[in-house]
Amino acid sequence: MFFLAILLVAAMFATLFVLIKGLVNMAGTTSQDLEGHGDGPSPRALKSQKLMQQRILLQAVAIAVAAIILFVMSAKG
């Protein structure tokens, strides 16, 4: 049970870290990034998309671990 609690906290902090990285990336967006160059998305947009996917994955892990903790606790009680 202690291992699951540590895993949950780690997943939550990893999610927060990726969220902050995404916000910093978004804050650095320039008008050139928004206008586009006609050759697909900008590198900043691709990085933003990758960070969002990582955040969603980490959120899913955190939710799954929380669900497992709740399941284990309900089985004991």
PQR file with spaces between the fields and no chain letter, atoms N, CA, C, O and H, PARSE charges and radii, in Angstrom:
ATOM       1  N    MET     1       0.820   -1.184    0.000 -0.4000 1.5000
ATOM       2  CA   MET     1       0.000    0.000    0.000 -0.0000 2.0000
ATOM       3  C    MET     1       0.869    1.255    0.000  0.5500 1.7000
ATOM       4  O    MET     1       0.558    2.232   -0.681 -0.5500 1.4000
ATOM       5  N    PHE     2       1.960    1.223    0.767 -0.4000 1.5000
ATOM       6  CA   PHE     2       2.872    2.369    0.816 -0.0000 2.0000
ATOM       7  C    PHE     2       3.469    2.634   -0.560  0.5500 1.7000
ATOM       8  O    PHE     2       3.627    3.784   -0.968 -0.5500 1.4000
ATOM       9  H    PHE     2       2.213    0.429    1.320  0.4000 1.0000
ATOM      10  N    PHE     3       3.798    1.560   -1.267 -0.4000 1.5000
ATOM      11  CA   PHE     3       4.352    1.698   -2.622 -0.0000 2.0000
ATOM      12  C    PHE     3       3.361    2.396   -3.544  0.5500 1.7000
ATOM      13  O    PHE     3       3.752    3.248   -4.341 -0.5500 1.4000
ATOM      14  H    PHE     3       3.669    0.626   -0.935  0.4000 1.0000
ATOM      15  N    LEU     4       2.087    2.045   -3.443 -0.4000 1.5000
ATOM      16  CA   LEU     4       1.076    2.676   -4.289 -0.0000 2.0000
ATOM      17  C    LEU     4       0.917    4.164   -3.958  0.5500 1.7000
ATOM      18  O    LEU     4       0.702    4.984   -4.851 -0.5500 1.4000
ATOM      19  H    LEU     4       1.769    1.353   -2.795  0.4000 1.0000
ATOM      20  N    ALA     5       1.023    4.501   -2.678 -0.4000 1.5000
ATOM      21  CA   ALA     5       0.925    5.906   -2.291 -0.0000 2.0000
ATOM      22  C    ALA     5       2.092    6.703   -2.858  0.5500 1.7000
ATOM      23  O    ALA     5       1.906    7.815   -3.353 -0.5500 1.4000
ATOM      24  H    ALA     5       1.197    3.835   -1.953  0.4000 1.0000
ATOM      25  N    ILE     6       3.285    6.144   -2.788 -0.4000 1.5000
ATOM      26  CA   ILE     6       4.464    6.799   -3.356 -0.0000 2.0000
ATOM      27  C    ILE     6       4.308    6.928   -4.868  0.5500 1.7000
ATOM      28  O    ILE     6       4.648    7.963   -5.443 -0.5500 1.4000
ATOM      29  H    ILE     6       3.436    5.241   -2.386  0.4000 1.0000
ATOM      30  N    LEU     7       3.800    5.895   -5.505 -0.4000 1.5000
ATOM      31  CA   LEU     7       3.586    5.924   -6.952 -0.0000 2.0000
ATOM      32  C    LEU     7       2.566    6.991   -7.330  0.5500 1.7000
ATOM      33  O    LEU     7       2.733    7.685   -8.333 -0.5500 1.4000
ATOM      34  H    LEU     7       3.523    5.055   -5.039  0.4000 1.0000
ATOM      35  N    LEU     8       1.520    7.123   -6.537 -0.4000 1.5000
ATOM      36  CA   LEU     8       0.504    8.148   -6.797 -0.0000 2.0000
ATOM      37  C    LEU     8       1.100    9.549   -6.682  0.5500 1.7000
ATOM      38  O    LEU     8       0.863   10.396   -7.544 -0.5500 1.4000
ATOM      39  H    LEU     8       1.384    6.559   -5.722  0.4000 1.0000
ATOM      40  N    VAL     9       1.858    9.794   -5.642 -0.4000 1.5000
ATOM      41  CA   VAL     9       2.486   11.110   -5.460 -0.0000 2.0000
ATOM      42  C    VAL     9       3.457   11.396   -6.606  0.5500 1.7000
ATOM      43  O    VAL     9       3.508   12.518   -7.108 -0.5500 1.4000
ATOM      44  H    VAL     9       2.051    9.107   -4.941  0.4000 1.0000
ATOM      45  N    ALA    10       4.222   10.392   -7.021 -0.4000 1.5000
ATOM      46  CA   ALA    10       5.163   10.571   -8.130 -0.0000 2.0000
ATOM      47  C    ALA    10       4.424   10.892   -9.429  0.5500 1.7000
ATOM      48  O    ALA    10       4.857   11.755  -10.192 -0.5500 1.4000
ATOM      49  H    ALA    10       4.180    9.480   -6.613  0.4000 1.0000
ATOM      50  N    ALA    11       3.330   10.211   -9.678 -0.4000 1.5000
ATOM      51  CA   ALA    11       2.542   10.479  -10.890 -0.0000 2.0000
ATOM      52  C    ALA    11       1.943   11.874  -10.850  0.5500 1.7000
ATOM      53  O    ALA    11       1.871   12.553  -11.874 -0.5500 1.4000
ATOM      54  H    ALA    11       2.979    9.510   -9.058  0.4000 1.0000
ATOM      55  N    MET    12       1.513   12.302   -9.673 -0.4000 1.5000
ATOM      56  CA   MET    12       0.946   13.644   -9.548 -0.0000 2.0000
ATOM      57  C    MET    12       2.006   14.714   -9.790  0.5500 1.7000
ATOM      58  O    MET    12       1.745   15.696  -10.485 -0.5500 1.4000
ATOM      59  H    MET    12       1.571   11.750   -8.841  0.4000 1.0000
ATOM      60  N    PHE    13       3.195   14.535   -9.226 -0.4000 1.5000
ATOM      61  CA   PHE    13       4.261   15.505   -9.437 -0.0000 2.0000
ATOM      62  C    PHE    13       4.750   15.498  -10.879  0.5500 1.7000
ATOM      63  O    PHE    13       5.082   16.553  -11.421 -0.5500 1.4000
ATOM      64  H    PHE    13       3.407   13.737   -8.661  0.4000 1.0000
ATOM      65  N    ALA    14       4.802   14.330  -11.508 -0.4000 1.5000
ATOM      66  CA   ALA    14       5.194   14.255  -12.913 -0.0000 2.0000
ATOM      67  C    ALA    14       4.174   14.986  -13.781  0.5500 1.7000
ATOM      68  O    ALA    14       4.549   15.689  -14.720 -0.5500 1.4000
ATOM      69  H    ALA    14       4.533   13.473  -11.068  0.4000 1.0000
ATOM      70  N    THR    15       2.896   14.826  -13.476 -0.4000 1.5000
ATOM      71  CA   THR    15       1.845   15.531  -14.210 -0.0000 2.0000
ATOM      72  C    THR    15       2.000   17.035  -14.040  0.5500 1.7000
ATOM      73  O    THR    15       1.898   17.785  -15.010 -0.5500 1.4000
ATOM      74  H    THR    15       2.591   14.255  -12.713  0.4000 1.0000
ATOM      75  N    LEU    16       2.244   17.472  -12.830 -0.4000 1.5000
ATOM      76  CA   LEU    16       2.435   18.899  -12.568 -0.0000 2.0000
ATOM      77  C    LEU    16       3.647   19.442  -13.326  0.5500 1.7000
ATOM      78  O    LEU    16       3.587   20.536  -13.886 -0.5500 1.4000
ATOM      79  H    LEU    16       2.327   16.862  -12.041  0.4000 1.0000
ATOM      80  N    PHE    17       4.733   18.690  -13.345 -0.4000 1.5000
ATOM      81  CA   PHE    17       5.951   19.105  -14.035 -0.0000 2.0000
ATOM      82  C    PHE    17       5.694   19.276  -15.534  0.5500 1.7000
ATOM      83  O    PHE    17       6.098   20.275  -16.129 -0.5500 1.4000
ATOM      84  H    PHE    17       4.781   17.801  -12.889  0.4000 1.0000
ATOM      85  N    VAL    18       5.018   18.296  -16.139 -0.4000 1.5000
ATOM      86  CA   VAL    18       4.726   18.382  -17.573 -0.0000 2.0000
ATOM      87  C    VAL    18       3.749   19.529  -17.848  0.5500 1.7000
ATOM      88  O    VAL    18       3.864   20.208  -18.869 -0.5500 1.4000
ATOM      89  H    VAL    18       4.690   17.484  -15.656  0.4000 1.0000
ATOM      90  N    LEU    19       2.796   19.746  -16.951 -0.4000 1.5000
ATOM      91  CA   LEU    19       1.866   20.864  -17.110 -0.0000 2.0000
ATOM      92  C    LEU    19       2.611   22.197  -17.110  0.5500 1.7000
ATOM      93  O    LEU    19       2.339   23.060  -17.945 -0.5500 1.4000
ATOM      94  H    LEU    19       2.703   19.195  -16.122  0.4000 1.0000
ATOM      95  N    ILE    20       3.536   22.365  -16.190 -0.4000 1.5000
ATOM      96  CA   ILE    20       4.312   23.610  -16.119 -0.0000 2.0000
ATOM      97  C    ILE    20       5.173   23.775  -17.365  0.5500 1.7000
ATOM      98  O    ILE    20       5.282   24.877  -17.902 -0.5500 1.4000
ATOM      99  H    ILE    20       3.757   21.664  -15.512  0.4000 1.0000
ATOM     100  N    LYS    21       5.787   22.680  -17.830 -0.4000 1.5000
ATOM     101  CA   LYS    21       6.569   22.762  -19.068 -0.0000 2.0000
ATOM     102  C    LYS    21       5.695   23.194  -20.235  0.5500 1.7000
ATOM     103  O    LYS    21       6.132   23.979  -21.077 -0.5500 1.4000
ATOM     104  H    LYS    21       5.698   21.784  -17.393  0.4000 1.0000
ATOM     105  N    GLY    22       4.471   22.695  -20.294 -0.4000 1.5000
ATOM     106  CA   GLY    22       3.551   23.073  -21.360 -0.0000 2.0000
ATOM     107  C    GLY    22       3.151   24.534  -21.282  0.5500 1.7000
ATOM     108  O    GLY    22       3.034   25.209  -22.305 -0.5500 1.4000
ATOM     109  H    GLY    22       4.116   22.057  -19.610  0.4000 1.0000
ATOM     110  N    LEU    23       2.940   25.024  -20.058 -0.4000 1.5000
ATOM     111  CA   LEU    23       2.587   26.432  -19.883 -0.0000 2.0000
ATOM     112  C    LEU    23       3.745   27.343  -20.277  0.5500 1.7000
ATOM     113  O    LEU    23       3.535   28.385  -20.898 -0.5500 1.4000
ATOM     114  H    LEU    23       3.035   24.476  -19.227  0.4000 1.0000
ATOM     115  N    VAL    24       4.960   26.953  -19.920 -0.4000 1.5000
ATOM     116  CA   VAL    24       6.138   27.731  -20.302 -0.0000 2.0000
ATOM     117  C    VAL    24       6.293   27.729  -21.818  0.5500 1.7000
ATOM     118  O    VAL    24       6.604   28.758  -22.417 -0.5500 1.4000
ATOM     119  H    VAL    24       5.130   26.106  -19.416  0.4000 1.0000
ATOM     120  N    ASN    25       6.077   26.577  -22.433 -0.4000 1.5000
ATOM     121  CA   ASN    25       6.157   26.487  -23.890 -0.0000 2.0000
ATOM     122  C    ASN    25       5.106   27.386  -24.542  0.5500 1.7000
ATOM     123  O    ASN    25       5.398   28.086  -25.512 -0.5500 1.4000
ATOM     124  H    ASN    25       5.824   25.741  -21.946  0.4000 1.0000
ATOM     125  N    MET    26       3.893   27.365  -24.011 -0.4000 1.5000
ATOM     126  CA   MET    26       2.825   28.176  -24.569 -0.0000 2.0000
ATOM     127  C    MET    26       3.091   29.671  -24.360  0.5500 1.7000
ATOM     128  O    MET    26       2.758   30.487  -25.219 -0.5500 1.4000
ATOM     129  H    MET    26       3.656   26.796  -23.223  0.4000 1.0000
ATOM     130  N    ALA    27       3.689   30.024  -23.226 -0.4000 1.5000
ATOM     131  CA   ALA    27       3.991   31.427  -22.949 -0.0000 2.0000
ATOM     132  C    ALA    27       5.041   31.974  -23.919  0.5500 1.7000
ATOM     133  O    ALA    27       5.086   33.178  -24.170 -0.5500 1.4000
ATOM     134  H    ALA    27       3.960   29.361  -22.528  0.4000 1.0000
ATOM     135  N    GLY    28       5.870   31.105  -24.455 -0.4000 1.5000
ATOM     136  CA   GLY    28       6.902   31.537  -25.385 -0.0000 2.0000
ATOM     137  C    GLY    28       6.451   31.577  -26.834  0.5500 1.7000
ATOM     138  O    GLY    28       7.271   31.782  -27.730 -0.5500 1.4000
ATOM     139  H    GLY    28       5.833   30.127  -24.251  0.4000 1.0000
ATOM     140  N    THR    29       5.166   31.385  -27.080 -0.4000 1.5000
ATOM     141  CA   THR    29       4.648   31.393  -28.443 -0.0000 2.0000
ATOM     142  C    THR    29       4.767   32.797  -29.034  0.5500 1.7000
ATOM     143  O    THR    29       4.409   33.785  -28.393 -0.5500 1.4000
ATOM     144  H    THR    29       4.500   31.218  -26.353  0.4000 1.0000
ATOM     145  N    THR    30       5.270   32.869  -30.254 -0.4000 1.5000
ATOM     146  CA   THR    30       5.418   34.147  -30.945 -0.0000 2.0000
ATOM     147  C    THR    30       4.366   34.263  -32.041  0.5500 1.7000
ATOM     148  O    THR    30       3.658   33.304  -32.348 -0.5500 1.4000
ATOM     149  H    THR    30       5.561   32.066  -30.775  0.4000 1.0000
ATOM     150  N    SER    31       4.278   35.443  -32.616 -0.4000 1.5000
ATOM     151  CA   SER    31       3.326   35.637  -33.716 -0.0000 2.0000
ATOM     152  C    SER    31       3.708   34.787  -34.920  0.5500 1.7000
ATOM     153  O    SER    31       2.833   34.356  -35.671 -0.5500 1.4000
ATOM     154  H    SER    31       4.854   36.222  -32.366  0.4000 1.0000
ATOM     155  N    GLN    32       5.003   34.538  -35.116 -0.4000 1.5000
ATOM     156  CA   GLN    32       5.440   33.672  -36.210 -0.0000 2.0000
ATOM     157  C    GLN    32       4.934   32.247  -36.020  0.5500 1.7000
ATOM     158  O    GLN    32       4.571   31.574  -36.985 -0.5500 1.4000
ATOM     159  H    GLN    32       5.714   34.888  -34.506  0.4000 1.0000
ATOM     160  N    ASP    33       4.913   31.794  -34.777 -0.4000 1.5000
ATOM     161  CA   ASP    33       4.398   30.452  -34.492 -0.0000 2.0000
ATOM     162  C    ASP    33       2.921   30.358  -34.835  0.5500 1.7000
ATOM     163  O    ASP    33       2.453   29.332  -35.329 -0.5500 1.4000
ATOM     164  H    ASP    33       5.208   32.340  -33.993  0.4000 1.0000
ATOM     165  N    LEU    34       2.190   31.433  -34.572 -0.4000 1.5000
ATOM     166  CA   LEU    34       0.747   31.420  -34.798 -0.0000 2.0000
ATOM     167  C    LEU    34       0.388   31.592  -36.275  0.5500 1.7000
ATOM     168  O    LEU    34      -0.613   31.045  -36.737 -0.5500 1.4000
ATOM     169  H    LEU    34       2.570   32.266  -34.170  0.4000 1.0000
ATOM     170  N    GLU    35       1.188   32.339  -37.004 -0.4000 1.5000
ATOM     171  CA   GLU    35       0.889   32.595  -38.415 -0.0000 2.0000
ATOM     172  C    GLU    35       1.131   31.375  -39.294  0.5500 1.7000
ATOM     173  O    GLU    35       0.451   31.185  -40.303 -0.5500 1.4000
ATOM     174  H    GLU    35       2.001   32.784  -36.628  0.4000 1.0000
ATOM     175  N    GLY    36       2.081   30.566  -38.917 -0.4000 1.5000
ATOM     176  CA   GLY    36       2.396   29.399  -39.731 -0.0000 2.0000
ATOM     177  C    GLY    36       3.260   29.779  -40.913  0.5500 1.7000
ATOM     178  O    GLY    36       3.402   30.953  -41.255 -0.5500 1.4000
ATOM     179  H    GLY    36       2.633   30.720  -38.097  0.4000 1.0000
ATOM     180  N    HIS    37       3.828   28.772  -41.523 -0.4000 1.5000
ATOM     181  CA   HIS    37       4.745   28.993  -42.639 -0.0000 2.0000
ATOM     182  C    HIS    37       4.303   28.240  -43.878  0.5500 1.7000
ATOM     183  O    HIS    37       5.029   28.198  -44.871 -0.5500 1.4000
ATOM     184  H    HIS    37       3.713   27.818  -41.245  0.4000 1.0000
ATOM     185  N    GLY    38       3.130   27.650  -43.832 -0.4000 1.5000
ATOM     186  CA   GLY    38       2.633   26.925  -44.988 -0.0000 2.0000
ATOM     187  C    GLY    38       3.198   25.528  -45.140  0.5500 1.7000
ATOM     188  O    GLY    38       2.829   24.807  -46.068 -0.5500 1.4000
ATOM     189  H    GLY    38       2.540   27.684  -43.026  0.4000 1.0000
ATOM     190  N    ASP    39       4.094   25.133  -44.238 -0.4000 1.5000
ATOM     191  CA   ASP    39       4.695   23.798  -44.334 -0.0000 2.0000
ATOM     192  C    ASP    39       4.379   22.949  -43.113  0.5500 1.7000
ATOM     193  O    ASP    39       5.214   22.165  -42.662 -0.5500 1.4000
ATOM     194  H    ASP    39       4.394   25.718  -43.485  0.4000 1.0000
ATOM     195  N    GLY    40       3.188   23.103  -42.585 -0.4000 1.5000
ATOM     196  CA   GLY    40       2.762   22.305  -41.441 -0.0000 2.0000
ATOM     197  C    GLY    40       2.900   23.068  -40.144  0.5500 1.7000
ATOM     198  O    GLY    40       3.227   24.254  -40.139 -0.5500 1.4000
ATOM     199  H    GLY    40       2.509   23.740  -42.951  0.4000 1.0000
ATOM     200  N    PRO    41       2.650   22.382  -39.046 -0.5600 1.5000
ATOM     201  CA   PRO    41       2.704   23.046  -37.738  0.2800 2.0000
ATOM     202  C    PRO    41       4.132   23.440  -37.368  0.5500 1.7000
ATOM     203  O    PRO    41       5.101   22.823  -37.811 -0.5500 1.4000
ATOM     204  N    SER    42       4.237   24.482  -36.549 -0.4000 1.5000
ATOM     205  CA   SER    42       5.547   24.950  -36.106 -0.0000 2.0000
ATOM     206  C    SER    42       6.142   23.958  -35.108  0.5500 1.7000
ATOM     207  O    SER    42       5.418   23.163  -34.509 -0.5500 1.4000
ATOM     208  H    SER    42       3.450   24.983  -36.190  0.4000 1.0000
ATOM     209  N    PRO    43       7.457   24.008  -34.935 -0.5600 1.5000
ATOM     210  CA   PRO    43       8.081   23.121  -33.931  0.2800 2.0000
ATOM     211  C    PRO    43       7.510   23.338  -32.532  0.5500 1.7000
ATOM     212  O    PRO    43       7.382   22.388  -31.759 -0.5500 1.4000
ATOM     213  N    ARG    44       7.166   24.589  -32.201 -0.4000 1.5000
ATOM     214  CA   ARG    44       6.592   24.873  -30.880 -0.0000 2.0000
ATOM     215  C    ARG    44       5.219   24.215  -30.740  0.5500 1.7000
ATOM     216  O    ARG    44       4.879   23.708  -29.671 -0.5500 1.4000
ATOM     217  H    ARG    44       7.270   25.361  -32.828  0.4000 1.0000
ATOM     218  N    ALA    45       4.433   24.223  -31.813 -0.4000 1.5000
ATOM     219  CA   ALA    45       3.115   23.588  -31.782 -0.0000 2.0000
ATOM     220  C    ALA    45       3.259   22.073  -31.626  0.5500 1.7000
ATOM     221  O    ALA    45       2.480   21.444  -30.909 -0.5500 1.4000
ATOM     222  H    ALA    45       4.709   24.635  -32.682  0.4000 1.0000
ATOM     223  N    LEU    46       4.238   21.497  -32.286 -0.4000 1.5000
ATOM     224  CA   LEU    46       4.473   20.053  -32.154 -0.0000 2.0000
ATOM     225  C    LEU    46       4.908   19.699  -30.733  0.5500 1.7000
ATOM     226  O    LEU    46       4.479   18.690  -30.175 -0.5500 1.4000
ATOM     227  H    LEU    46       4.871   22.008  -32.869  0.4000 1.0000
ATOM     228  N    LYS    47       5.763   20.541  -30.158 -0.4000 1.5000
ATOM     229  CA   LYS    47       6.202   20.304  -28.782 -0.0000 2.0000
ATOM     230  C    LYS    47       5.022   20.435  -27.821  0.5500 1.7000
ATOM     231  O    LYS    47       4.890   19.651  -26.882 -0.5500 1.4000
ATOM     232  H    LYS    47       6.112   21.361  -30.612  0.4000 1.0000
ATOM     233  N    SER    48       4.175   21.422  -28.059 -0.4000 1.5000
ATOM     234  CA   SER    48       2.992   21.618  -27.223 -0.0000 2.0000
ATOM     235  C    SER    48       2.083   20.395  -27.282  0.5500 1.7000
ATOM     236  O    SER    48       1.565   19.948  -26.259 -0.5500 1.4000
ATOM     237  H    SER    48       4.283   22.059  -28.822  0.4000 1.0000
ATOM     238  N    GLN    49       1.896   19.866  -28.464 -0.4000 1.5000
ATOM     239  CA   GLN    49       1.056   18.677  -28.636 -0.0000 2.0000
ATOM     240  C    GLN    49       1.650   17.475  -27.907  0.5500 1.7000
ATOM     241  O    GLN    49       0.926   16.711  -27.267 -0.5500 1.4000
ATOM     242  H    GLN    49       2.317   20.229  -29.296  0.4000 1.0000
ATOM     243  N    LYS    50       2.967   17.310  -28.005 -0.4000 1.5000
ATOM     244  CA   LYS    50       3.638   16.196  -27.331 -0.0000 2.0000
ATOM     245  C    LYS    50       3.511   16.319  -25.815  0.5500 1.7000
ATOM     246  O    LYS    50       3.268   15.328  -25.126 -0.5500 1.4000
ATOM     247  H    LYS    50       3.555   17.930  -28.524  0.4000 1.0000
ATOM     248  N    LEU    51       3.675   17.540  -25.296 -0.4000 1.5000
ATOM     249  CA   LEU    51       3.549   17.746  -23.858 -0.0000 2.0000
ATOM     250  C    LEU    51       2.125   17.474  -23.386  0.5500 1.7000
ATOM     251  O    LEU    51       1.923   16.913  -22.309 -0.5500 1.4000
ATOM     252  H    LEU    51       3.872   18.345  -25.856  0.4000 1.0000
ATOM     253  N    MET    52       1.146   17.867  -24.182 -0.4000 1.5000
ATOM     254  CA   MET    52      -0.246   17.613  -23.811 -0.0000 2.0000
ATOM     255  C    MET    52      -0.524   16.106  -23.764  0.5500 1.7000
ATOM     256  O    MET    52      -1.213   15.627  -22.864 -0.5500 1.4000
ATOM     257  H    MET    52       1.310   18.323  -25.057  0.4000 1.0000
ATOM     258  N    GLN    53       0.010   15.367  -24.731 -0.4000 1.5000
ATOM     259  CA   GLN    53      -0.184   13.917  -24.734 -0.0000 2.0000
ATOM     260  C    GLN    53       0.479   13.278  -23.520  0.5500 1.7000
ATOM     261  O    GLN    53      -0.080   12.362  -22.916 -0.5500 1.4000
ATOM     262  H    GLN    53       0.569   15.756  -25.463  0.4000 1.0000
ATOM     263  N    GLN    54       1.674   13.757  -23.157 -0.4000 1.5000
ATOM     264  CA   GLN    54       2.353   13.231  -21.972 -0.0000 2.0000
ATOM     265  C    GLN    54       1.547   13.524  -20.708  0.5500 1.7000
ATOM     266  O    GLN    54       1.428   12.677  -19.823 -0.5500 1.4000
ATOM     267  H    GLN    54       2.128   14.501  -23.647  0.4000 1.0000
ATOM     268  N    ARG    55       0.994   14.741  -20.638 -0.4000 1.5000
ATOM     269  CA   ARG    55       0.204   15.115  -19.461 -0.0000 2.0000
ATOM     270  C    ARG    55      -1.028   14.237  -19.323  0.5500 1.7000
ATOM     271  O    ARG    55      -1.361   13.795  -18.224 -0.5500 1.4000
ATOM     272  H    ARG    55       1.091   15.429  -21.357  0.4000 1.0000
ATOM     273  N    ILE    56      -1.697   13.987  -20.422 -0.4000 1.5000
ATOM     274  CA   ILE    56      -2.895   13.138  -20.379 -0.0000 2.0000
ATOM     275  C    ILE    56      -2.536   11.723  -19.949  0.5500 1.7000
ATOM     276  O    ILE    56      -3.258   11.109  -19.164 -0.5500 1.4000
ATOM     277  H    ILE    56      -1.427   14.346  -21.315  0.4000 1.0000
ATOM     278  N    LEU    57      -1.425   11.203  -20.458 -0.4000 1.5000
ATOM     279  CA   LEU    57      -0.981    9.861  -20.065 -0.0000 2.0000
ATOM     280  C    LEU    57      -0.666    9.811  -18.571  0.5500 1.7000
ATOM     281  O    LEU    57      -1.058    8.868  -17.884 -0.5500 1.4000
ATOM     282  H    LEU    57      -0.837   11.702  -21.095  0.4000 1.0000
ATOM     283  N    LEU    58       0.039   10.821  -18.068 -0.4000 1.5000
ATOM     284  CA   LEU    58       0.382   10.833  -16.648 -0.0000 2.0000
ATOM     285  C    LEU    58      -0.858   10.999  -15.774  0.5500 1.7000
ATOM     286  O    LEU    58      -0.932   10.421  -14.689 -0.5500 1.4000
ATOM     287  H    LEU    58       0.358   11.587  -18.626  0.4000 1.0000
ATOM     288  N    GLN    59      -1.819   11.773  -16.230 -0.4000 1.5000
ATOM     289  CA   GLN    59      -3.070   11.901  -15.491 -0.0000 2.0000
ATOM     290  C    GLN    59      -3.795   10.557  -15.427  0.5500 1.7000
ATOM     291  O    GLN    59      -4.353   10.197  -14.391 -0.5500 1.4000
ATOM     292  H    GLN    59      -1.759   12.243  -17.111  0.4000 1.0000
ATOM     293  N    ALA    60      -3.784    9.824  -16.528 -0.4000 1.5000
ATOM     294  CA   ALA    60      -4.421    8.508  -16.550 -0.0000 2.0000
ATOM     295  C    ALA    60      -3.736    7.556  -15.576  0.5500 1.7000
ATOM     296  O    ALA    60      -4.398    6.777  -14.890 -0.5500 1.4000
ATOM     297  H    ALA    60      -3.330   10.117  -17.370  0.4000 1.0000
ATOM     298  N    VAL    61      -2.416    7.621  -15.519 -0.4000 1.5000
ATOM     299  CA   VAL    61      -1.680    6.776  -14.573 -0.0000 2.0000
ATOM     300  C    VAL    61      -2.054    7.140  -13.142  0.5500 1.7000
ATOM     301  O    VAL    61      -2.294    6.258  -12.318 -0.5500 1.4000
ATOM     302  H    VAL    61      -1.878    8.254  -16.076  0.4000 1.0000
ATOM     303  N    ALA    62      -2.104    8.435  -12.844 -0.4000 1.5000
ATOM     304  CA   ALA    62      -2.456    8.873  -11.488 -0.0000 2.0000
ATOM     305  C    ALA    62      -3.870    8.432  -11.114  0.5500 1.7000
ATOM     306  O    ALA    62      -4.107    7.992   -9.989 -0.5500 1.4000
ATOM     307  H    ALA    62      -1.909    9.152  -13.513  0.4000 1.0000
ATOM     308  N    ILE    63      -4.799    8.548  -12.044 -0.4000 1.5000
ATOM     309  CA   ILE    63      -6.177    8.130  -11.771 -0.0000 2.0000
ATOM     310  C    ILE    63      -6.249    6.622  -11.569  0.5500 1.7000
ATOM     311  O    ILE    63      -6.963    6.142  -10.689 -0.5500 1.4000
ATOM     312  H    ILE    63      -4.606    8.905  -12.957  0.4000 1.0000
ATOM     313  N    ALA    64      -5.510    5.876  -12.384 -0.4000 1.5000
ATOM     314  CA   ALA    64      -5.509    4.414  -12.248 -0.0000 2.0000
ATOM     315  C    ALA    64      -4.931    3.990  -10.895  0.5500 1.7000
ATOM     316  O    ALA    64      -5.476    3.101  -10.240 -0.5500 1.4000
ATOM     317  H    ALA    64      -4.929    6.265  -13.099  0.4000 1.0000
ATOM     318  N    VAL    65      -3.849    4.610  -10.482 -0.4000 1.5000
ATOM     319  CA   VAL    65      -3.252    4.273   -9.183 -0.0000 2.0000
ATOM     320  C    VAL    65      -4.211    4.639   -8.056  0.5500 1.7000
ATOM     321  O    VAL    65      -4.355    3.878   -7.099 -0.5500 1.4000
ATOM     322  H    VAL    65      -3.406    5.332  -11.014  0.4000 1.0000
ATOM     323  N    ALA    66      -4.869    5.794   -8.155 -0.4000 1.5000
ATOM     324  CA   ALA    66      -5.842    6.185   -7.129 -0.0000 2.0000
ATOM     325  C    ALA    66      -6.986    5.181   -7.075  0.5500 1.7000
ATOM     326  O    ALA    66      -7.456    4.838   -5.990 -0.5500 1.4000
ATOM     327  H    ALA    66      -4.751    6.412   -8.933  0.4000 1.0000
ATOM     328  N    ALA    67      -7.438    4.708   -8.231 -0.4000 1.5000
ATOM     329  CA   ALA    67      -8.512    3.712   -8.267 -0.0000 2.0000
ATOM     330  C    ALA    67      -8.058    2.403   -7.628  0.5500 1.7000
ATOM     331  O    ALA    67      -8.824    1.763   -6.907 -0.5500 1.4000
ATOM     332  H    ALA    67      -7.056    4.988   -9.112  0.4000 1.0000
ATOM     333  N    ILE    68      -6.825    2.008   -7.890 -0.4000 1.5000
ATOM     334  CA   ILE    68      -6.294    0.770   -7.289 -0.0000 2.0000
ATOM     335  C    ILE    68      -6.221    0.921   -5.771  0.5500 1.7000
ATOM     336  O    ILE    68      -6.579    0.001   -5.035 -0.5500 1.4000
ATOM     337  H    ILE    68      -6.203    2.527   -8.476  0.4000 1.0000
ATOM     338  N    ILE    69      -5.758    2.077   -5.305 -0.4000 1.5000
ATOM     339  CA   ILE    69      -5.687    2.321   -3.855 -0.0000 2.0000
ATOM     340  C    ILE    69      -7.073    2.231   -3.231  0.5500 1.7000
ATOM     341  O    ILE    69      -7.249    1.597   -2.190 -0.5500 1.4000
ATOM     342  H    ILE    69      -5.467    2.824   -5.902  0.4000 1.0000
ATOM     343  N    LEU    70      -8.058    2.865   -3.866 -0.4000 1.5000
ATOM     344  CA   LEU    70      -9.419    2.798   -3.342 -0.0000 2.0000
ATOM     345  C    LEU    70      -9.960    1.381   -3.347  0.5500 1.7000
ATOM     346  O    LEU    70     -10.649    0.981   -2.409 -0.5500 1.4000
ATOM     347  H    LEU    70      -7.915    3.380   -4.711  0.4000 1.0000
ATOM     348  N    PHE    71      -9.663    0.617   -4.386 -0.4000 1.5000
ATOM     349  CA   PHE    71     -10.107   -0.770   -4.466 -0.0000 2.0000
ATOM     350  C    PHE    71      -9.487   -1.618   -3.360  0.5500 1.7000
ATOM     351  O    PHE    71     -10.174   -2.407   -2.712 -0.5500 1.4000
ATOM     352  H    PHE    71      -9.104    0.942   -5.149  0.4000 1.0000
ATOM     353  N    VAL    72      -8.197   -1.449   -3.152 -0.4000 1.5000
ATOM     354  CA   VAL    72      -7.499   -2.213   -2.106 -0.0000 2.0000
ATOM     355  C    VAL    72      -8.025   -1.834   -0.724  0.5500 1.7000
ATOM     356  O    VAL    72      -8.218   -2.701    0.129 -0.5500 1.4000
ATOM     357  H    VAL    72      -7.639   -0.807   -3.679  0.4000 1.0000
ATOM     358  N    MET    73      -8.255   -0.553   -0.505 -0.4000 1.5000
ATOM     359  CA   MET    73      -8.754   -0.109    0.793 -0.0000 2.0000
ATOM     360  C    MET    73     -10.184   -0.616    1.049  0.5500 1.7000
ATOM     361  O    MET    73     -10.522   -0.972    2.178 -0.5500 1.4000
ATOM     362  H    MET    73      -8.099    0.151   -1.198  0.4000 1.0000
ATOM     363  N    SER    74     -11.010   -0.647    0.016 -0.4000 1.5000
ATOM     364  CA   SER    74     -12.374   -1.132    0.200 -0.0000 2.0000
ATOM     365  C    SER    74     -12.389   -2.651    0.405  0.5500 1.7000
ATOM     366  O    SER    74     -13.259   -3.170    1.104 -0.5500 1.4000
ATOM     367  H    SER    74     -10.735   -0.358   -0.901  0.4000 1.0000
ATOM     368  N    ALA    75     -11.455   -3.348   -0.186 -0.4000 1.5000
ATOM     369  CA   ALA    75     -11.384   -4.798   -0.004 -0.0000 2.0000
ATOM     370  C    ALA    75     -10.935   -5.161    1.413  0.5500 1.7000
ATOM     371  O    ALA    75     -11.344   -6.190    1.951 -0.5500 1.4000
ATOM     372  H    ALA    75     -10.749   -2.927   -0.755  0.4000 1.0000
ATOM     373  N    LYS    76     -10.109   -4.328    2.007 -0.4000 1.5000
ATOM     374  CA   LYS    76      -9.646   -4.583    3.372 -0.0000 2.0000
ATOM     375  C    LYS    76     -10.719   -4.276    4.402  0.5500 1.7000
ATOM     376  O    LYS    76     -10.793   -4.930    5.443 -0.5500 1.4000
ATOM     377  H    LYS    76      -9.777   -3.492    1.570  0.4000 1.0000
ATOM     378  N    GLY    77     -11.562   -3.267    4.109 -0.4000 1.5000
ATOM     379  CA   GLY    77     -12.532   -2.813    5.102 -0.0000 2.0000
ATOM     380  C    GLY    77     -13.811   -3.517    4.978  0.5500 1.7000
ATOM     381  O    GLY    77     -14.739   -3.251    5.742 -0.5500 1.4000
ATOM     382  H    GLY    77     -11.502   -2.737    3.264  0.4000 1.0000
